[in-house]
Amino acid sequence: MSDDAGFEPTDRSEYELVRAANVIVPMPPLRKARICGGVALLGSLAAPVVATLPVGVRDAAFSGPPLATPLAVAAVALAGTVAAGLAGLGLVALHRRLARGPEPTDDAVWSFLAIEDALTGIGFVTGGLGVALGLSLLASGHWGVDALDALRRNGIEPYASVSTLPVTPRLTSAVALAVGLAVLAATVVDGA
């Protein structure tokens, strides 16, 4: 319940009441969109993380320039970035539809709640995990060649080059910067 002395549940629409009782993450869609934009923007750290790898790691793990090498882990970070960005833009669109009106009918309320929860899951879970996992593995070289050897003994190759999927750390950073800023701009332009 709100701390506002003038708050009355009757002041809220039926949709807002149902949403407050049933949505998985109790935040307004625009706030969720901003978080998704922030997650997408974090993906832009891929290139700086790889650019600052120690020389010994670069020599041991890369045959060419690290920023221009297609990496599977960069593709994971890119997938997380895109998932977070698309979910954020979807949440902005949902917010705008609800603000524009008319208020959803009884059956449509549940559809809107399902869409909001699905977009939240895609942005927070798929996007967040993809970006976190991708950046963590890209940064693993900062702990030295011994750390890379330990990861390899456990079946993890953080700098595996994938020629069939030309996703480089530089591309991941560029896309993440564009997507993250687009989502954040969409939430600001909305005026809320």
MARZADO-944378 format. One record per residue (C-alpha): residue number from 1; residue in one letter; x, y, z. Coordinates in Angstrom, 1 decimal. Each point is the difference from the previous one (the first is absolute). Layout:
N
<base pos="NUM" code="A" X="X" Y="Y" Z="Z"/>
...
END
This chain:
192
<base pos="1" code="M" X="0.0" Y="0.0" Z="0.0"/>
<base pos="2" code="S" X="1.2" Y="3.5" Z="-0.7"/>
<base pos="3" code="D" X="1.2" Y="2.3" Z="2.7"/>
<base pos="4" code="D" X="-2.0" Y="2.8" Z="-1.6"/>
<base pos="5" code="A" X="-2.9" Y="1.0" Z="2.3"/>
<base pos="6" code="G" X="-2.2" Y="0.7" Z="-3.0"/>
<base pos="7" code="F" X="0.5" Y="-3.4" Z="-1.6"/>
<base pos="8" code="E" X="-3.1" Y="-1.9" Z="-0.7"/>
<base pos="9" code="P" X="-0.1" Y="-3.3" Z="-1.8"/>
<base pos="10" code="T" X="-3.1" Y="1.2" Z="-1.9"/>
<base pos="11" code="D" X="2.2" Y="2.7" Z="-1.6"/>
<base pos="12" code="R" X="1.8" Y="-2.8" Z="-1.9"/>
<base pos="13" code="S" X="-1.3" Y="-1.6" Z="-3.1"/>
<base pos="14" code="E" X="-1.0" Y="-3.7" Z="0.0"/>
<base pos="15" code="Y" X="3.1" Y="-0.8" Z="-2.1"/>
<base pos="16" code="E" X="2.3" Y="1.7" Z="2.6"/>
<base pos="17" code="L" X="-1.6" Y="-1.9" Z="2.8"/>
<base pos="18" code="V" X="0.3" Y="-3.4" Z="-1.8"/>
<base pos="19" code="R" X="3.5" Y="0.8" Z="-1.0"/>
<base pos="20" code="A" X="1.1" Y="1.0" Z="3.5"/>
<base pos="21" code="A" X="-1.3" Y="-3.4" Z="1.3"/>
<base pos="22" code="N" X="1.3" Y="-2.2" Z="-2.8"/>
<base pos="23" code="V" X="3.1" Y="1.3" Z="-1.7"/>
<base pos="24" code="I" X="3.2" Y="-1.9" Z="0.7"/>
<base pos="25" code="V" X="2.4" Y="3.0" Z="0.3"/>
<base pos="26" code="P" X="-1.9" Y="2.8" Z="1.7"/>
<base pos="27" code="M" X="1.4" Y="2.9" Z="-1.9"/>
<base pos="28" code="P" X="-1.5" Y="2.3" Z="-2.6"/>
<base pos="29" code="P" X="0.7" Y="-1.1" Z="-3.6"/>
<base pos="30" code="L" X="2.1" Y="3.1" Z="-0.7"/>
<base pos="31" code="R" X="2.3" Y="-0.7" Z="3.0"/>
<base pos="32" code="K" X="0.4" Y="-3.5" Z="-1.2"/>
<base pos="33" code="A" X="0.8" Y="1.3" Z="-3.5"/>
<base pos="34" code="R" X="2.7" Y="2.3" Z="1.5"/>
<base pos="35" code="I" X="1.5" Y="-2.9" Z="1.7"/>
<base pos="36" code="C" X="0.0" Y="-2.0" Z="-3.2"/>
<base pos="37" code="G" X="1.7" Y="3.0" Z="-1.7"/>
<base pos="38" code="G" X="2.6" Y="0.0" Z="2.7"/>
<base pos="39" code="V" X="0.6" Y="-3.7" Z="-0.5"/>
<base pos="40" code="A" X="0.4" Y="0.5" Z="-3.7"/>
<base pos="41" code="L" X="2.3" Y="2.9" Z="0.5"/>
<base pos="42" code="L" X="2.2" Y="-2.2" Z="2.2"/>
<base pos="43" code="G" X="0.7" Y="-2.1" Z="-3.0"/>
<base pos="44" code="S" X="2.0" Y="2.9" Z="-1.4"/>
<base pos="45" code="L" X="2.8" Y="-0.9" Z="2.4"/>
<base pos="46" code="A" X="0.9" Y="-3.0" Z="-2.1"/>
<base pos="47" code="A" X="2.6" Y="1.8" Z="-2.1"/>
<base pos="48" code="P" X="1.6" Y="1.9" Z="2.9"/>
<base pos="49" code="V" X="0.3" Y="-3.2" Z="2.0"/>
<base pos="50" code="V" X="1.7" Y="-1.8" Z="-2.8"/>
<base pos="51" code="A" X="2.2" Y="3.0" Z="-0.9"/>
<base pos="52" code="T" X="1.4" Y="0.1" Z="3.5"/>
<base pos="53" code="L" X="0.9" Y="-3.7" Z="0.2"/>
<base pos="54" code="P" X="3.6" Y="-0.6" Z="1.1"/>
<base pos="55" code="V" X="2.6" Y="-0.5" Z="-2.8"/>
<base pos="56" code="G" X="0.7" Y="-3.6" Z="1.1"/>
<base pos="57" code="V" X="-3.6" Y="-0.9" Z="-0.3"/>
<base pos="58" code="R" X="-0.3" Y="1.7" Z="-3.4"/>
<base pos="59" code="D" X="3.0" Y="-1.9" Z="-1.2"/>
<base pos="60" code="A" X="-1.2" Y="-3.3" Z="1.4"/>
<base pos="61" code="A" X="-3.7" Y="0.2" Z="-1.0"/>
<base pos="62" code="F" X="-0.1" Y="2.0" Z="-3.3"/>
<base pos="63" code="S" X="1.6" Y="-0.5" Z="-3.3"/>
<base pos="64" code="G" X="-1.1" Y="3.4" Z="-1.3"/>
<base pos="65" code="P" X="-1.2" Y="3.3" Z="1.4"/>
<base pos="66" code="P" X="-2.3" Y="-0.8" Z="3.0"/>
<base pos="67" code="L" X="-2.6" Y="2.7" Z="-0.8"/>
<base pos="68" code="A" X="-0.4" Y="-1.3" Z="-3.5"/>
<base pos="69" code="T" X="-0.1" Y="-3.8" Z="0.8"/>
<base pos="70" code="P" X="-3.4" Y="-1.6" Z="-0.3"/>
<base pos="71" code="L" X="-0.7" Y="-1.5" Z="3.5"/>
<base pos="72" code="A" X="-2.8" Y="-2.3" Z="1.1"/>
<base pos="73" code="V" X="-0.1" Y="1.8" Z="3.3"/>
<base pos="74" code="A" X="-0.4" Y="3.3" Z="-1.8"/>
<base pos="75" code="A" X="-3.0" Y="-1.5" Z="-1.7"/>
<base pos="76" code="V" X="-1.5" Y="-1.0" Z="3.4"/>
<base pos="77" code="A" X="0.4" Y="3.6" Z="1.2"/>
<base pos="78" code="L" X="-1.5" Y="1.3" Z="-3.2"/>
<base pos="79" code="A" X="-3.0" Y="-2.4" Z="0.3"/>
<base pos="80" code="G" X="-0.6" Y="1.2" Z="3.6"/>
<base pos="81" code="T" X="0.3" Y="3.6" Z="-1.1"/>
<base pos="82" code="V" X="-2.5" Y="-0.4" Z="-2.8"/>
<base pos="83" code="A" X="-2.4" Y="-1.9" Z="2.3"/>
<base pos="84" code="A" X="0.2" Y="2.7" Z="2.6"/>
<base pos="85" code="G" X="-0.4" Y="2.8" Z="-2.6"/>
<base pos="86" code="L" X="-3.0" Y="-1.6" Z="-1.8"/>
<base pos="87" code="A" X="-1.7" Y="-0.7" Z="3.4"/>
<base pos="88" code="G" X="0.6" Y="3.6" Z="1.0"/>
<base pos="89" code="L" X="-1.5" Y="1.4" Z="-3.2"/>
<base pos="90" code="G" X="-2.9" Y="-2.4" Z="0.4"/>
<base pos="91" code="L" X="-0.6" Y="1.2" Z="3.6"/>
<base pos="92" code="V" X="0.0" Y="3.6" Z="-1.3"/>
<base pos="93" code="A" X="-2.5" Y="-0.9" Z="-2.7"/>
<base pos="94" code="L" X="-2.2" Y="-1.7" Z="2.6"/>
<base pos="95" code="H" X="0.2" Y="3.1" Z="2.3"/>
<base pos="96" code="R" X="-1.0" Y="2.3" Z="-2.9"/>
<base pos="97" code="R" X="-2.9" Y="-2.3" Z="-1.0"/>
<base pos="98" code="L" X="-1.3" Y="0.0" Z="3.6"/>
<base pos="99" code="A" X="0.5" Y="3.8" Z="0.4"/>
<base pos="100" code="R" X="-1.7" Y="0.7" Z="-3.3"/>
<base pos="101" code="G" X="-3.1" Y="-2.0" Z="0.9"/>
<base pos="102" code="P" X="-2.6" Y="-1.2" Z="0.0"/>
<base pos="103" code="E" X="0.3" Y="-2.1" Z="3.2"/>
<base pos="104" code="P" X="0.3" Y="-3.7" Z="-0.8"/>
<base pos="105" code="T" X="-3.1" Y="-2.2" Z="0.3"/>
<base pos="106" code="D" X="-0.2" Y="-2.8" Z="2.6"/>
<base pos="107" code="D" X="1.4" Y="-2.6" Z="-2.4"/>
<base pos="108" code="A" X="2.6" Y="2.4" Z="-1.4"/>
<base pos="109" code="V" X="1.3" Y="0.8" Z="3.4"/>
<base pos="110" code="W" X="1.5" Y="-3.5" Z="0.4"/>
<base pos="111" code="S" X="1.5" Y="0.2" Z="-3.5"/>
<base pos="112" code="F" X="1.7" Y="3.3" Z="0.8"/>
<base pos="113" code="L" X="1.3" Y="-1.4" Z="3.3"/>
<base pos="114" code="A" X="1.3" Y="-3.1" Z="-1.8"/>
<base pos="115" code="I" X="1.8" Y="2.1" Z="-2.6"/>
<base pos="116" code="E" X="1.5" Y="2.2" Z="2.7"/>
<base pos="117" code="D" X="1.2" Y="-3.0" Z="2.0"/>
<base pos="118" code="A" X="1.4" Y="-1.7" Z="-3.1"/>
<base pos="119" code="L" X="1.9" Y="3.2" Z="-1.0"/>
<base pos="120" code="T" X="1.3" Y="0.4" Z="3.5"/>
<base pos="121" code="G" X="1.3" Y="-3.6" Z="0.0"/>
<base pos="122" code="I" X="1.6" Y="0.4" Z="-3.4"/>
<base pos="123" code="G" X="1.7" Y="3.3" Z="1.0"/>
<base pos="124" code="F" X="1.0" Y="-0.8" Z="3.5"/>
<base pos="125" code="V" X="0.8" Y="-3.8" Z="-0.2"/>
<base pos="126" code="T" X="1.0" Y="-0.6" Z="-3.6"/>
<base pos="127" code="G" X="1.6" Y="3.4" Z="-0.5"/>
<base pos="128" code="G" X="1.5" Y="0.3" Z="3.4"/>
<base pos="129" code="L" X="1.5" Y="-3.5" Z="-0.1"/>
<base pos="130" code="G" X="1.3" Y="0.3" Z="-3.5"/>
<base pos="131" code="V" X="1.8" Y="3.3" Z="0.7"/>
<base pos="132" code="A" X="1.3" Y="-1.1" Z="3.4"/>
<base pos="133" code="L" X="1.3" Y="-3.3" Z="-1.2"/>
<base pos="134" code="G" X="1.5" Y="1.5" Z="-3.2"/>
<base pos="135" code="L" X="1.7" Y="2.8" Z="1.8"/>
<base pos="136" code="S" X="1.2" Y="-2.3" Z="2.8"/>
<base pos="137" code="L" X="1.6" Y="-2.4" Z="-2.4"/>
<base pos="138" code="L" X="1.5" Y="2.8" Z="-2.1"/>
<base pos="139" code="A" X="1.5" Y="1.4" Z="3.3"/>
<base pos="140" code="S" X="1.3" Y="-3.4" Z="1.2"/>
<base pos="141" code="G" X="3.4" Y="0.7" Z="-1.7"/>
<base pos="142" code="H" X="0.6" Y="2.9" Z="2.4"/>
<base pos="143" code="W" X="0.8" Y="-2.7" Z="2.6"/>
<base pos="144" code="G" X="2.9" Y="-1.2" Z="-2.1"/>
<base pos="145" code="V" X="1.0" Y="-3.0" Z="-2.2"/>
<base pos="146" code="D" X="-0.3" Y="-2.3" Z="3.0"/>
<base pos="147" code="A" X="-3.7" Y="0.9" Z="0.4"/>
<base pos="148" code="L" X="-0.5" Y="-0.8" Z="-3.7"/>
<base pos="149" code="D" X="1.7" Y="-3.3" Z="0.4"/>
<base pos="150" code="A" X="-2.2" Y="-0.9" Z="2.9"/>
<base pos="151" code="L" X="-3.1" Y="0.9" Z="-2.0"/>
<base pos="152" code="R" X="1.2" Y="-2.1" Z="-2.9"/>
<base pos="153" code="R" X="0.5" Y="-3.0" Z="2.3"/>
<base pos="154" code="N" X="-3.6" Y="0.4" Z="1.0"/>
<base pos="155" code="G" X="-1.2" Y="0.1" Z="-3.6"/>
<base pos="156" code="I" X="-0.4" Y="3.7" Z="-0.4"/>
<base pos="157" code="E" X="1.8" Y="1.8" Z="-2.8"/>
<base pos="158" code="P" X="-0.8" Y="3.7" Z="0.6"/>
<base pos="159" code="Y" X="1.8" Y="1.2" Z="-3.2"/>
<base pos="160" code="A" X="-1.2" Y="-2.7" Z="-2.4"/>
<base pos="161" code="S" X="0.1" Y="1.5" Z="-3.5"/>
<base pos="162" code="V" X="-3.1" Y="-0.7" Z="-2.1"/>
<base pos="163" code="S" X="0.5" Y="0.8" Z="-3.7"/>
<base pos="164" code="T" X="-3.6" Y="-0.9" Z="-0.9"/>
<base pos="165" code="L" X="-1.5" Y="2.7" Z="2.3"/>
<base pos="166" code="P" X="2.0" Y="3.2" Z="-0.6"/>
<base pos="167" code="V" X="-0.8" Y="1.7" Z="3.3"/>
<base pos="168" code="T" X="3.0" Y="1.9" Z="1.3"/>
<base pos="169" code="P" X="0.3" Y="1.8" Z="3.4"/>
<base pos="170" code="R" X="0.0" Y="3.2" Z="-2.0"/>
<base pos="171" code="L" X="-3.3" Y="-0.8" Z="-1.8"/>
<base pos="172" code="T" X="-1.5" Y="-1.0" Z="3.4"/>
<base pos="173" code="S" X="1.0" Y="3.3" Z="1.5"/>
<base pos="174" code="A" X="-1.3" Y="2.0" Z="-2.9"/>
<base pos="175" code="V" X="-3.4" Y="-1.8" Z="-0.1"/>
<base pos="176" code="A" X="-0.3" Y="0.2" Z="3.8"/>
<base pos="177" code="L" X="0.6" Y="3.7" Z="0.1"/>
<base pos="178" code="A" X="-2.5" Y="0.7" Z="-2.7"/>
<base pos="179" code="V" X="-2.7" Y="-2.4" Z="1.4"/>
<base pos="180" code="G" X="0.5" Y="1.2" Z="3.6"/>
<base pos="181" code="L" X="-0.2" Y="3.7" Z="-0.9"/>
<base pos="182" code="A" X="-3.0" Y="-0.6" Z="-2.2"/>
<base pos="183" code="V" X="-1.9" Y="-1.7" Z="2.8"/>
<base pos="184" code="L" X="0.9" Y="2.7" Z="2.5"/>
<base pos="185" code="A" X="-0.9" Y="2.8" Z="-2.5"/>
<base pos="186" code="A" X="-3.3" Y="-1.7" Z="-0.6"/>
<base pos="187" code="T" X="-0.8" Y="0.1" Z="3.7"/>
<base pos="188" code="V" X="1.1" Y="3.7" Z="0.4"/>
<base pos="189" code="V" X="-1.9" Y="1.1" Z="-3.2"/>
<base pos="190" code="D" X="-3.1" Y="-1.6" Z="1.5"/>
<base pos="191" code="G" X="0.2" Y="2.7" Z="2.7"/>
<base pos="192" code="A" X="-0.5" Y="-2.3" Z="3.0"/>
END
